[in-house]
Amino acid sequence: MELHENLKSLGEKKTAYRYDQPDAGLLEAFPSPFALPERNPCGAVGTIHIVCPEFTCLCPMTGQPDFATIVIDYQPDRLCVESKSLKLYLGTFRMFGEFHEAGVNRICNDLVKLLQPLSLSVRGEFTPRGGIPFWPTAEYRRG
């Protein structure tokens, strides 16, 4: 089986975009190369670092736009997140009002549910509002 065999979004000629409601159903995963003996004969432990510099959402009180870089670090177990599906998922926050902390926590929980990783952290590096930058972080460690 190819690693990308069951991916729906990757390779589509036309992509449908939604911007008004976070939708974890857009997230897709593929088998982690670190977990497959034929692709990792030495048993290397892998980590993945993803930086998404164009995240936007709305302030739930004022409706003003908020901008952030979302930083995701995780140690996969059996699955890795597919990048186009992650981009589509993050785009669904664009016109959605949610506090920074709640949005970062939602992203973390949605990725943990999909991937069941060994560990995962999501940090939102939001541009300052009122002169104060907020950088909430949500972390998961398999116990």
Biotite code that builds the C-alpha atoms (Angstrom):
import biotite.structure as struc

atoms = struc.array([
    struc.Atom([0.000, 0.000, 0.000], chain_id="A", res_id=1, res_name="MET", atom_name="CA", element="C"),
    struc.Atom([1.292, 3.441, -0.909], chain_id="A", res_id=2, res_name="GLU", atom_name="CA", element="C"),
    struc.Atom([1.433, 5.985, 1.885], chain_id="A", res_id=3, res_name="LEU", atom_name="CA", element="C"),
    struc.Atom([-0.889, 8.369, 0.042], chain_id="A", res_id=4, res_name="HIS", atom_name="CA", element="C"),
    struc.Atom([-3.391, 5.809, -1.247], chain_id="A", res_id=5, res_name="GLU", atom_name="CA", element="C"),
    struc.Atom([-6.435, 6.910, 0.801], chain_id="A", res_id=6, res_name="ASN", atom_name="CA", element="C"),
    struc.Atom([-5.978, 10.694, 0.707], chain_id="A", res_id=7, res_name="LEU", atom_name="CA", element="C"),
    struc.Atom([-8.946, 12.601, -0.731], chain_id="A", res_id=8, res_name="LYS", atom_name="CA", element="C"),
    struc.Atom([-7.801, 16.240, -0.916], chain_id="A", res_id=9, res_name="SER", atom_name="CA", element="C"),
    struc.Atom([-4.306, 15.770, -2.275], chain_id="A", res_id=10, res_name="LEU", atom_name="CA", element="C"),
    struc.Atom([-4.314, 15.742, -6.064], chain_id="A", res_id=11, res_name="GLY", atom_name="CA", element="C"),
    struc.Atom([-7.870, 17.008, -6.527], chain_id="A", res_id=12, res_name="GLU", atom_name="CA", element="C"),
    struc.Atom([-8.205, 19.254, -9.569], chain_id="A", res_id=13, res_name="LYS", atom_name="CA", element="C"),
    struc.Atom([-10.633, 21.598, -7.794], chain_id="A", res_id=14, res_name="LYS", atom_name="CA", element="C"),
    struc.Atom([-10.659, 22.329, -4.071], chain_id="A", res_id=15, res_name="THR", atom_name="CA", element="C"),
    struc.Atom([-13.772, 23.517, -2.237], chain_id="A", res_id=16, res_name="ALA", atom_name="CA", element="C"),
    struc.Atom([-12.905, 26.086, 0.426], chain_id="A", res_id=17, res_name="TYR", atom_name="CA", element="C"),
    struc.Atom([-14.923, 26.927, 3.555], chain_id="A", res_id=18, res_name="ARG", atom_name="CA", element="C"),
    struc.Atom([-13.991, 29.725, 5.898], chain_id="A", res_id=19, res_name="TYR", atom_name="CA", element="C"),
    struc.Atom([-16.746, 30.054, 8.493], chain_id="A", res_id=20, res_name="ASP", atom_name="CA", element="C"),
    struc.Atom([-16.657, 26.984, 10.754], chain_id="A", res_id=21, res_name="GLN", atom_name="CA", element="C"),
    struc.Atom([-13.695, 24.845, 11.892], chain_id="A", res_id=22, res_name="PRO", atom_name="CA", element="C"),
    struc.Atom([-14.114, 21.408, 10.327], chain_id="A", res_id=23, res_name="ASP", atom_name="CA", element="C"),
    struc.Atom([-11.909, 18.599, 11.663], chain_id="A", res_id=24, res_name="ALA", atom_name="CA", element="C"),
    struc.Atom([-13.458, 16.323, 9.032], chain_id="A", res_id=25, res_name="GLY", atom_name="CA", element="C"),
    struc.Atom([-11.109, 17.915, 6.493], chain_id="A", res_id=26, res_name="LEU", atom_name="CA", element="C"),
    struc.Atom([-8.032, 16.537, 8.256], chain_id="A", res_id=27, res_name="LEU", atom_name="CA", element="C"),
    struc.Atom([-6.443, 13.482, 6.678], chain_id="A", res_id=28, res_name="GLU", atom_name="CA", element="C"),
    struc.Atom([-3.563, 11.257, 7.724], chain_id="A", res_id=29, res_name="ALA", atom_name="CA", element="C"),
    struc.Atom([-1.195, 8.772, 6.146], chain_id="A", res_id=30, res_name="PHE", atom_name="CA", element="C"),
    struc.Atom([0.898, 5.990, 7.684], chain_id="A", res_id=31, res_name="PRO", atom_name="CA", element="C"),
    struc.Atom([3.984, 7.324, 9.430], chain_id="A", res_id=32, res_name="SER", atom_name="CA", element="C"),
    struc.Atom([7.198, 6.270, 7.699], chain_id="A", res_id=33, res_name="PRO", atom_name="CA", element="C"),
    struc.Atom([8.776, 6.073, 11.167], chain_id="A", res_id=34, res_name="PHE", atom_name="CA", element="C"),
    struc.Atom([6.329, 3.307, 12.120], chain_id="A", res_id=35, res_name="ALA", atom_name="CA", element="C"),
    struc.Atom([6.820, 1.156, 9.013], chain_id="A", res_id=36, res_name="LEU", atom_name="CA", element="C"),
    struc.Atom([9.749, -1.299, 9.366], chain_id="A", res_id=37, res_name="PRO", atom_name="CA", element="C"),
    struc.Atom([10.302, -1.450, 5.607], chain_id="A", res_id=38, res_name="GLU", atom_name="CA", element="C"),
    struc.Atom([10.691, 2.361, 5.457], chain_id="A", res_id=39, res_name="ARG", atom_name="CA", element="C"),
    struc.Atom([12.591, 2.693, 8.734], chain_id="A", res_id=40, res_name="ASN", atom_name="CA", element="C"),
    struc.Atom([14.847, -0.374, 9.115], chain_id="A", res_id=41, res_name="PRO", atom_name="CA", element="C"),
    struc.Atom([17.043, 1.309, 11.753], chain_id="A", res_id=42, res_name="CYS", atom_name="CA", element="C"),
    struc.Atom([14.067, 2.250, 13.944], chain_id="A", res_id=43, res_name="GLY", atom_name="CA", element="C"),
    struc.Atom([14.744, 5.993, 13.920], chain_id="A", res_id=44, res_name="ALA", atom_name="CA", element="C"),
    struc.Atom([12.476, 8.087, 16.134], chain_id="A", res_id=45, res_name="VAL", atom_name="CA", element="C"),
    struc.Atom([10.912, 10.911, 14.168], chain_id="A", res_id=46, res_name="GLY", atom_name="CA", element="C"),
    struc.Atom([9.469, 14.273, 15.060], chain_id="A", res_id=47, res_name="THR", atom_name="CA", element="C"),
    struc.Atom([7.597, 16.668, 12.818], chain_id="A", res_id=48, res_name="ILE", atom_name="CA", element="C"),
    struc.Atom([7.728, 20.474, 12.974], chain_id="A", res_id=49, res_name="HIS", atom_name="CA", element="C"),
    struc.Atom([5.093, 22.417, 11.000], chain_id="A", res_id=50, res_name="ILE", atom_name="CA", element="C"),
    struc.Atom([4.898, 26.206, 10.736], chain_id="A", res_id=51, res_name="VAL", atom_name="CA", element="C"),
    struc.Atom([1.711, 27.745, 9.317], chain_id="A", res_id=52, res_name="CYS", atom_name="CA", element="C"),
    struc.Atom([2.404, 31.512, 9.011], chain_id="A", res_id=53, res_name="PRO", atom_name="CA", element="C"),
    struc.Atom([-0.902, 32.621, 7.472], chain_id="A", res_id=54, res_name="GLU", atom_name="CA", element="C"),
    struc.Atom([-3.517, 31.656, 10.083], chain_id="A", res_id=55, res_name="PHE", atom_name="CA", element="C"),
    struc.Atom([-6.429, 34.047, 10.505], chain_id="A", res_id=56, res_name="THR", atom_name="CA", element="C"),
    struc.Atom([-9.579, 34.048, 12.600], chain_id="A", res_id=57, res_name="CYS", atom_name="CA", element="C"),
    struc.Atom([-11.912, 36.634, 14.098], chain_id="A", res_id=58, res_name="LEU", atom_name="CA", element="C"),
    struc.Atom([-12.160, 38.136, 17.560], chain_id="A", res_id=59, res_name="CYS", atom_name="CA", element="C"),
    struc.Atom([-15.412, 36.728, 18.981], chain_id="A", res_id=60, res_name="PRO", atom_name="CA", element="C"),
    struc.Atom([-16.242, 40.065, 20.650], chain_id="A", res_id=61, res_name="MET", atom_name="CA", element="C"),
    struc.Atom([-15.370, 42.683, 18.014], chain_id="A", res_id=62, res_name="THR", atom_name="CA", element="C"),
    struc.Atom([-15.318, 40.682, 14.786], chain_id="A", res_id=63, res_name="GLY", atom_name="CA", element="C"),
    struc.Atom([-11.892, 42.151, 14.024], chain_id="A", res_id=64, res_name="GLN", atom_name="CA", element="C"),
    struc.Atom([-9.394, 39.879, 12.249], chain_id="A", res_id=65, res_name="PRO", atom_name="CA", element="C"),
    struc.Atom([-6.625, 38.191, 14.192], chain_id="A", res_id=66, res_name="ASP", atom_name="CA", element="C"),
    struc.Atom([-3.440, 36.919, 12.566], chain_id="A", res_id=67, res_name="PHE", atom_name="CA", element="C"),
    struc.Atom([-1.083, 34.239, 13.800], chain_id="A", res_id=68, res_name="ALA", atom_name="CA", element="C"),
    struc.Atom([1.595, 31.741, 12.992], chain_id="A", res_id=69, res_name="THR", atom_name="CA", element="C"),
    struc.Atom([0.497, 28.293, 14.124], chain_id="A", res_id=70, res_name="ILE", atom_name="CA", element="C"),
    struc.Atom([3.414, 26.064, 15.133], chain_id="A", res_id=71, res_name="VAL", atom_name="CA", element="C"),
    struc.Atom([2.782, 22.332, 15.450], chain_id="A", res_id=72, res_name="ILE", atom_name="CA", element="C"),
    struc.Atom([5.356, 19.899, 16.822], chain_id="A", res_id=73, res_name="ASP", atom_name="CA", element="C"),
    struc.Atom([4.603, 16.230, 17.236], chain_id="A", res_id=74, res_name="TYR", atom_name="CA", element="C"),
    struc.Atom([6.065, 12.790, 17.567], chain_id="A", res_id=75, res_name="GLN", atom_name="CA", element="C"),
    struc.Atom([3.907, 10.504, 15.457], chain_id="A", res_id=76, res_name="PRO", atom_name="CA", element="C"),
    struc.Atom([2.982, 6.995, 16.393], chain_id="A", res_id=77, res_name="ASP", atom_name="CA", element="C"),
    struc.Atom([1.249, 5.362, 13.424], chain_id="A", res_id=78, res_name="ARG", atom_name="CA", element="C"),
    struc.Atom([-0.017, 8.402, 11.476], chain_id="A", res_id=79, res_name="LEU", atom_name="CA", element="C"),
    struc.Atom([1.148, 11.742, 10.073], chain_id="A", res_id=80, res_name="CYS", atom_name="CA", element="C"),
    struc.Atom([-1.102, 14.654, 9.097], chain_id="A", res_id=81, res_name="VAL", atom_name="CA", element="C"),
    struc.Atom([-1.333, 15.358, 5.367], chain_id="A", res_id=82, res_name="GLU", atom_name="CA", element="C"),
    struc.Atom([-0.305, 18.980, 4.715], chain_id="A", res_id=83, res_name="SER", atom_name="CA", element="C"),
    struc.Atom([-2.986, 20.035, 2.203], chain_id="A", res_id=84, res_name="LYS", atom_name="CA", element="C"),
    struc.Atom([-5.739, 18.778, 4.493], chain_id="A", res_id=85, res_name="SER", atom_name="CA", element="C"),
    struc.Atom([-4.125, 20.711, 7.374], chain_id="A", res_id=86, res_name="LEU", atom_name="CA", element="C"),
    struc.Atom([-4.084, 23.866, 5.243], chain_id="A", res_id=87, res_name="LYS", atom_name="CA", element="C"),
    struc.Atom([-7.760, 23.413, 4.339], chain_id="A", res_id=88, res_name="LEU", atom_name="CA", element="C"),
    struc.Atom([-8.640, 22.762, 7.994], chain_id="A", res_id=89, res_name="TYR", atom_name="CA", element="C"),
    struc.Atom([-6.790, 25.841, 9.263], chain_id="A", res_id=90, res_name="LEU", atom_name="CA", element="C"),
    struc.Atom([-8.502, 27.917, 6.571], chain_id="A", res_id=91, res_name="GLY", atom_name="CA", element="C"),
    struc.Atom([-11.909, 27.084, 8.049], chain_id="A", res_id=92, res_name="THR", atom_name="CA", element="C"),
    struc.Atom([-11.098, 29.360, 11.011], chain_id="A", res_id=93, res_name="PHE", atom_name="CA", element="C"),
    struc.Atom([-10.793, 32.468, 8.794], chain_id="A", res_id=94, res_name="ARG", atom_name="CA", element="C"),
    struc.Atom([-14.282, 33.874, 9.408], chain_id="A", res_id=95, res_name="MET", atom_name="CA", element="C"),
    struc.Atom([-14.886, 32.123, 12.736], chain_id="A", res_id=96, res_name="PHE", atom_name="CA", element="C"),
    struc.Atom([-14.902, 33.996, 16.037], chain_id="A", res_id=97, res_name="GLY", atom_name="CA", element="C"),
    struc.Atom([-13.032, 32.292, 18.876], chain_id="A", res_id=98, res_name="GLU", atom_name="CA", element="C"),
    struc.Atom([-10.591, 33.376, 21.572], chain_id="A", res_id=99, res_name="PHE", atom_name="CA", element="C"),
    struc.Atom([-6.932, 32.552, 20.841], chain_id="A", res_id=100, res_name="HIS", atom_name="CA", element="C"),
    struc.Atom([-6.638, 30.033, 23.654], chain_id="A", res_id=101, res_name="GLU", atom_name="CA", element="C"),
    struc.Atom([-9.785, 28.162, 22.604], chain_id="A", res_id=102, res_name="ALA", atom_name="CA", element="C"),
    struc.Atom([-8.723, 28.012, 18.951], chain_id="A", res_id=103, res_name="GLY", atom_name="CA", element="C"),
    struc.Atom([-5.268, 26.639, 19.756], chain_id="A", res_id=104, res_name="VAL", atom_name="CA", element="C"),
    struc.Atom([-6.800, 24.077, 22.105], chain_id="A", res_id=105, res_name="ASN", atom_name="CA", element="C"),
    struc.Atom([-9.328, 23.039, 19.415], chain_id="A", res_id=106, res_name="ARG", atom_name="CA", element="C"),
    struc.Atom([-6.541, 22.523, 16.853], chain_id="A", res_id=107, res_name="ILE", atom_name="CA", element="C"),
    struc.Atom([-4.562, 20.426, 19.348], chain_id="A", res_id=108, res_name="CYS", atom_name="CA", element="C"),
    struc.Atom([-7.554, 18.266, 20.248], chain_id="A", res_id=109, res_name="ASN", atom_name="CA", element="C"),
    struc.Atom([-8.549, 17.736, 16.605], chain_id="A", res_id=110, res_name="ASP", atom_name="CA", element="C"),
    struc.Atom([-5.016, 16.651, 15.667], chain_id="A", res_id=111, res_name="LEU", atom_name="CA", element="C"),
    struc.Atom([-4.712, 14.338, 18.669], chain_id="A", res_id=112, res_name="VAL", atom_name="CA", element="C"),
    struc.Atom([-8.044, 12.719, 17.793], chain_id="A", res_id=113, res_name="LYS", atom_name="CA", element="C"),
    struc.Atom([-6.909, 12.161, 14.188], chain_id="A", res_id=114, res_name="LEU", atom_name="CA", element="C"),
    struc.Atom([-3.306, 11.096, 14.775], chain_id="A", res_id=115, res_name="LEU", atom_name="CA", element="C"),
    struc.Atom([-3.150, 9.567, 18.266], chain_id="A", res_id=116, res_name="GLN", atom_name="CA", element="C"),
    struc.Atom([0.486, 10.738, 18.445], chain_id="A", res_id=117, res_name="PRO", atom_name="CA", element="C"),
    struc.Atom([3.018, 10.030, 21.161], chain_id="A", res_id=118, res_name="LEU", atom_name="CA", element="C"),
    struc.Atom([3.157, 13.772, 21.842], chain_id="A", res_id=119, res_name="SER", atom_name="CA", element="C"),
    struc.Atom([1.878, 16.927, 20.184], chain_id="A", res_id=120, res_name="LEU", atom_name="CA", element="C"),
    struc.Atom([1.967, 20.661, 20.876], chain_id="A", res_id=121, res_name="SER", atom_name="CA", element="C"),
    struc.Atom([0.251, 23.543, 19.108], chain_id="A", res_id=122, res_name="VAL", atom_name="CA", element="C"),
    struc.Atom([1.344, 27.144, 19.677], chain_id="A", res_id=123, res_name="ARG", atom_name="CA", element="C"),
    struc.Atom([-0.468, 30.168, 18.298], chain_id="A", res_id=124, res_name="GLY", atom_name="CA", element="C"),
    struc.Atom([1.900, 33.106, 17.841], chain_id="A", res_id=125, res_name="GLU", atom_name="CA", element="C"),
    struc.Atom([-0.707, 35.855, 17.464], chain_id="A", res_id=126, res_name="PHE", atom_name="CA", element="C"),
    struc.Atom([0.197, 39.365, 16.411], chain_id="A", res_id=127, res_name="THR", atom_name="CA", element="C"),
    struc.Atom([-0.239, 41.890, 19.220], chain_id="A", res_id=128, res_name="PRO", atom_name="CA", element="C"),
    struc.Atom([-3.673, 43.267, 19.963], chain_id="A", res_id=129, res_name="ARG", atom_name="CA", element="C"),
    struc.Atom([-3.682, 46.362, 22.143], chain_id="A", res_id=130, res_name="GLY", atom_name="CA", element="C"),
    struc.Atom([0.102, 46.069, 22.318], chain_id="A", res_id=131, res_name="GLY", atom_name="CA", element="C"),
    struc.Atom([-0.033, 42.619, 23.942], chain_id="A", res_id=132, res_name="ILE", atom_name="CA", element="C"),
    struc.Atom([0.986, 39.490, 22.018], chain_id="A", res_id=133, res_name="PRO", atom_name="CA", element="C"),
    struc.Atom([-0.756, 36.250, 23.003], chain_id="A", res_id=134, res_name="PHE", atom_name="CA", element="C"),
    struc.Atom([1.045, 32.976, 22.328], chain_id="A", res_id=135, res_name="TRP", atom_name="CA", element="C"),
    struc.Atom([-1.094, 30.212, 23.842], chain_id="A", res_id=136, res_name="PRO", atom_name="CA", element="C"),
    struc.Atom([0.175, 26.640, 23.716], chain_id="A", res_id=137, res_name="THR", atom_name="CA", element="C"),
    struc.Atom([-1.768, 23.400, 24.058], chain_id="A", res_id=138, res_name="ALA", atom_name="CA", element="C"),
    struc.Atom([0.210, 20.215, 24.722], chain_id="A", res_id=139, res_name="GLU", atom_name="CA", element="C"),
    struc.Atom([-0.627, 16.522, 24.675], chain_id="A", res_id=140, res_name="TYR", atom_name="CA", element="C"),
    struc.Atom([1.513, 13.630, 25.927], chain_id="A", res_id=141, res_name="ARG", atom_name="CA", element="C"),
    struc.Atom([0.310, 10.064, 25.764], chain_id="A", res_id=142, res_name="ARG", atom_name="CA", element="C"),
    struc.Atom([0.069, 8.807, 29.314], chain_id="A", res_id=143, res_name="GLY", atom_name="CA", element="C"),
])
